[in-house]
């Protein structure tokens, strides 16, 4: 993973015969069952399904937070299953951005410092990372809010900080797990319009888990999970 991955203009992500089993014997649970999924660079895909359908397990595998029991996960031509744990961590750090329902911001830390955090892990010089973090906050409409802590921000503003943190590293893929789950309808629309803007203007590949049909409508493709399998795909 030291060499720079160069995603092609075609398929960026491929899951082939991916299965995930938790537990053994009679207690075994097949969370994913022989999944095949291809996502092109620049796509916006909504992953849907009831609780326990396998959508979150699939997202964890795509985000290199978990590994399949069997099958192949290919990212930009790289067999992720053949990577070491440290190499998967580098892939996650350098190519993936994450947005969570609960924002996951550091409460006693300013918006600017929250956004800087991924760049600190990259050992980026302080002046450069401050400039990058300010630019990321400006891109989500938060210029002038750099020194406010999460407790001084609304829920919508906190999610904007989280989005800025996710994109400050210029990732290839943005993984969003119920990004509007803690927001009212007006703030939800604002966040979805912002995410859609990044998809359109930056050609950023977005994979979003959601159970809300009106939020999934922003995506170009919907993938429905049921009992560990892909039940349906629609555009």
Secondary structure, DSSP 4 states (H G I P E B T S, - for coil): --SPP---SSEEEEEEEEEEEES-GGG-EEEEEEEEEEEETT-EEEEE--TTSSHHHHHHHHTTSS--SEEEEEETTEEGGGS-HHHHHHHHHHHEEEEETT----TTSBHHHHHHHHHHHTT--HHHHHHHHHHHHHHTT-TT-TT-BGGGS-HHHHHHHHHHHHHTT--SEEEEESTTTTS-HHHHHHHHHHHHHHHHHH--EEEEE-S-HHHHTTSSEEEEEETTEEEEEE-
